[in-house]
Amino acid sequence: MSNRLREVRVLKRVSQYVLALQTTIPQCKISLIENSLVKGNEGEKRKIAKALGVKIEEIFPTEVVDDSSL
């Protein structure tokens, strides 16, 4: 269940705090997602990817996400 959230977030120079503000996802949940302790739902993944300006698959490469509604 690994992801690249921390790597992409740091590359984009966005703190967990700022990402939380941009996505309305609590900072503690972003930390849990980064550390692969929880997956996060499809809506949260979409918000994170949008806030970081990348495709969902770039952050969550091992998971198939239905992005047909984007």
Buried (B, 14 or more C-beta within 10 A) or exposed (E): EEBBBBEBBEEEEBEBEBBBEBBEBEBEBBBBBBEEEEBBEBEBBBBBBBBBEBBBBBBBEEBEBEEEEE
